[in-house]
């Protein structure tokens, strides 16, 4: 048979609040639409709802602007409280590209504005921060889904990133649970017999990108099920995906 897999958007999820049981909400919504979770599914979930459930949404007034934040906000007509939130979530500033700060987060992710965002958070004066440990969040959801259903699934948490050489954004994996994030072809022979030296496919990112096609940004579908893809189960981490500094082409 020709290889194939399905990507199923999970509809009917409630608006997530701090302290909600995400695993229960995912299982209930999947059951209600007739796509109950099956063994070896990949559950793809947006960072935003995980952050909400973990209480990572804060009023902007919680962030008292530093002199740098005030100066930067004045120059680029930004809210200084938002700039301060970005600074607090950042290990270092990599680039200042006009009104955008490219930073390295405390997780090691390199992204615009440290992932701090004020859209789709439930109010005009609120800001959402990334989960403190996305990989742990994914592992916890894996375990909770297993406890509820008895099936083993993988979980991928996504966020939207820009790319250095290409216009437009795409979803990538910032958290992984229950699967290896890569498919490793290094040492294998291609169709001509050449030994592959560097081919390491980031399947976690590919899953994240595929799932976005049914989730959208405005459709209130924060969860998708990828079914039929043969991933390598096991203990994997999205932190493995981030290039270490000696290998970083854009340090």
C-alpha positions as CSV (number, residue, x, y, z in Angstrom):
1,X,0.0,0.0,0.0
2,X,1.1,3.6,-0.7
3,X,2.2,5.3,2.6
4,X,-0.3,7.8,4.0
5,X,-1.4,9.5,7.2
6,X,-4.3,11.6,8.3
7,X,-4.4,15.0,10.0
8,X,-7.6,15.5,12.0
9,X,-8.6,18.8,13.6
10,X,-10.2,18.4,17.1
11,X,-13.2,20.6,17.3
12,X,-15.4,21.5,20.3
13,X,-12.6,22.3,22.7
14,X,-13.7,24.7,25.4
15,X,-11.9,28.0,26.0
16,X,-9.0,26.9,28.2
17,X,-8.6,28.5,31.6
18,X,-5.8,28.3,34.2
19,X,-5.8,24.9,35.9
20,X,-7.9,23.1,33.3
21,X,-7.3,19.4,32.7
22,X,-6.1,19.6,29.0
23,X,-5.8,15.8,28.6
24,X,-9.4,15.3,29.7
25,X,-10.6,18.1,27.4
26,X,-8.7,16.6,24.4
27,X,-10.0,13.1,25.1
28,X,-13.6,14.3,25.5
29,X,-13.5,16.5,22.4
30,X,-12.0,13.7,20.3
31,X,-14.6,11.2,21.6
32,X,-17.5,13.7,20.9
33,X,-16.5,14.1,17.2
34,X,-16.1,10.4,16.6
35,X,-12.3,10.3,16.4
36,X,-11.3,8.8,19.8
37,X,-7.6,8.6,20.3
38,X,-5.9,5.5,19.1
39,X,-2.5,3.9,20.0
40,X,0.4,5.6,18.2
41,X,-1.6,8.8,17.4
42,X,0.3,12.1,17.6
43,X,-1.6,14.7,19.5
44,X,-0.5,18.1,18.3
45,X,-1.4,21.0,20.6
46,X,-0.7,24.7,20.4
47,X,1.5,26.4,22.9
48,X,-1.2,29.0,23.6
49,X,-3.6,26.6,25.3
50,X,-0.9,24.8,27.3
51,X,0.3,28.2,28.6
52,X,-3.3,29.2,29.5
53,X,-3.8,25.9,31.4
54,X,-0.5,26.4,33.2
55,X,-1.4,29.9,34.3
56,X,1.2,31.6,32.0
57,X,-1.1,34.5,31.1
58,X,-0.4,37.8,32.9
59,X,-1.7,41.3,33.0
60,X,0.7,43.7,31.3
61,X,0.7,45.8,34.5
62,X,2.7,43.0,36.1
63,X,5.7,44.2,34.0
64,X,7.3,47.5,35.2
65,X,9.3,48.8,32.3
66,X,13.1,49.2,32.6
67,X,14.9,52.2,31.1
68,X,15.8,50.0,28.1
69,X,12.1,49.0,27.6
70,X,10.9,52.6,27.9
71,X,13.5,53.8,25.3
72,X,12.9,50.9,22.9
73,X,9.1,51.3,23.1
74,X,9.3,55.0,22.5
75,X,11.4,54.6,19.4
76,X,9.2,51.9,17.9
77,X,5.7,53.0,19.3
78,X,5.4,49.8,21.3
79,X,3.9,49.1,24.7
80,X,6.9,49.3,27.2
81,X,5.2,46.7,29.4
82,X,5.2,44.3,26.5
83,X,8.9,45.0,25.8
84,X,9.7,44.4,29.5
85,X,7.9,41.0,29.3
86,X,10.0,40.1,26.3
87,X,13.2,41.1,28.2
88,X,12.3,39.0,31.3
89,X,11.6,36.0,29.1
90,X,15.0,36.3,27.3
91,X,18.4,35.0,28.1
92,X,19.9,37.4,25.5
93,X,19.0,39.7,22.6
94,X,20.3,38.3,19.3
95,X,19.2,41.0,16.9
96,X,17.1,44.1,16.9
97,X,15.3,44.1,13.6
98,X,13.3,47.3,13.6
99,X,10.4,46.9,16.0
100,X,11.1,43.2,16.5
101,X,13.5,41.8,19.1
102,X,15.0,38.5,18.1
103,X,16.0,36.8,21.4
104,X,17.1,33.6,22.9
105,X,14.6,32.4,25.5
106,X,15.5,30.7,28.8
107,X,14.6,27.5,27.1
108,X,17.3,28.1,24.4
109,X,14.7,28.8,21.7
110,X,15.7,31.6,19.3
111,X,12.6,33.5,18.2
112,X,10.9,36.8,17.8
113,X,9.9,38.6,21.0
114,X,10.7,35.5,23.2
115,X,7.4,34.0,22.2
116,X,5.5,36.6,24.2
117,X,2.2,37.4,22.5
118,X,-1.0,39.3,23.3
119,X,-3.3,37.7,20.7
120,X,-6.0,35.1,21.6
121,X,-5.3,35.3,25.3
122,X,-8.8,36.4,26.5
123,X,-8.3,40.2,26.9
124,X,-6.8,43.3,25.4
125,X,-4.4,44.0,28.3
126,X,-3.0,40.5,28.8
127,X,0.1,38.7,27.6
128,X,0.9,35.0,27.2
129,X,4.3,33.6,28.0
130,X,5.7,30.2,26.8
131,X,5.3,27.3,29.2
132,X,8.3,27.0,31.6
133,X,9.2,23.5,30.3
134,X,7.4,22.6,27.1
135,X,8.9,19.1,27.0
136,X,7.7,18.3,30.5
137,X,4.3,19.6,29.6
138,X,4.1,17.2,26.7
139,X,5.3,14.3,28.8
140,X,2.7,15.1,31.4
141,X,-0.1,15.2,28.7
142,X,1.1,11.9,27.3
143,X,0.9,10.3,30.7
144,X,-2.5,11.8,31.5
145,X,-4.0,10.6,28.2
146,X,-2.7,7.1,28.8
147,X,-4.3,7.2,32.3
148,X,-7.6,8.2,30.8
149,X,-7.7,6.0,27.7
150,X,-5.1,3.2,28.1
151,X,-3.5,4.1,24.8
152,X,0.0,5.4,24.2
153,X,0.3,8.5,22.1
154,X,3.0,11.1,21.4
155,X,2.5,14.8,22.0
156,X,3.9,17.7,20.0
157,X,3.5,21.3,21.2
158,X,3.7,23.9,18.5
159,X,4.5,27.6,18.1
160,X,4.8,29.8,15.0
161,X,8.3,30.8,13.9
162,X,9.7,32.9,11.1
163,X,12.6,31.5,9.0
164,X,15.9,33.2,8.1
165,X,15.8,32.5,4.4
166,X,12.1,32.3,3.6
167,X,9.1,34.6,3.9
168,X,6.1,33.5,5.9
169,X,5.8,31.6,9.2
170,X,5.3,28.0,9.9
171,X,4.5,25.9,12.9
172,X,7.4,24.1,14.6
173,X,7.8,21.9,17.6
174,X,8.8,23.5,20.9
175,X,7.9,20.5,23.0
176,X,7.8,16.8,22.4
177,X,6.7,13.8,24.5
178,X,6.6,10.1,23.7
179,X,8.5,10.2,20.4
180,X,12.0,10.9,19.0
181,X,12.0,14.3,17.2
182,X,14.2,13.1,14.4
183,X,14.4,10.4,11.7
184,X,18.1,9.7,11.3
185,X,19.4,8.6,7.9
186,X,23.0,9.2,8.7
187,X,25.1,6.2,7.6
188,X,22.4,4.8,5.3
189,X,22.9,4.4,1.6
190,X,20.8,6.4,-0.9
191,X,19.4,4.9,-4.1
192,X,22.8,5.3,-5.8
193,X,24.7,3.7,-3.0
194,X,26.1,7.0,-1.6
195,X,26.4,7.0,2.2
196,X,24.3,9.8,3.7
197,X,26.5,12.0,6.0
198,X,24.2,14.7,7.4
199,X,20.5,13.8,6.7
200,X,18.7,14.1,9.9
201,X,15.0,14.9,9.3
202,X,13.2,16.8,12.0
203,X,9.9,14.9,11.9
204,X,8.6,16.8,15.0
205,X,8.7,20.1,13.0
206,X,7.1,18.4,10.0
207,X,4.3,17.1,12.1
208,X,3.8,20.5,13.6
209,X,3.6,22.1,10.1
210,X,1.2,19.5,8.8
211,X,-1.1,19.9,11.8
212,X,-1.3,23.7,11.3
213,X,-3.1,23.1,8.0
214,X,-6.2,21.9,9.9
215,X,-5.8,24.1,13.0
216,X,-5.4,27.6,11.5
217,X,-5.0,30.8,13.5
218,X,-8.5,32.0,13.6
219,X,-10.5,28.7,13.7
220,X,-10.4,27.9,17.4
221,X,-9.0,24.5,16.8
222,X,-6.0,24.2,19.1
223,X,-5.5,20.5,18.8
224,X,-5.0,18.0,16.0
225,X,-4.5,14.3,15.7
226,X,-1.9,12.9,13.3
227,X,-2.9,9.3,12.6
228,X,-1.0,6.7,10.7
229,X,2.5,8.2,10.8
230,X,5.1,5.7,11.9
231,X,7.2,7.8,14.3
232,X,9.9,6.4,16.6
233,X,8.4,6.1,20.0
234,X,10.6,6.8,23.0
235,X,11.9,9.5,25.2
236,X,12.6,12.6,23.0
237,X,13.0,16.3,23.7
238,X,12.4,19.4,21.6
239,X,15.5,20.8,23.2
240,X,17.4,18.4,21.0
241,X,16.3,20.3,17.9
242,X,17.9,23.6,18.9
243,X,21.4,24.0,17.5
244,X,24.1,24.3,20.0
245,X,26.1,27.6,19.8
246,X,29.2,26.1,18.0
247,X,26.8,24.9,15.3
248,X,24.7,28.0,15.1
249,X,25.0,29.7,11.7
250,X,23.3,32.9,13.1
251,X,24.7,33.3,16.6
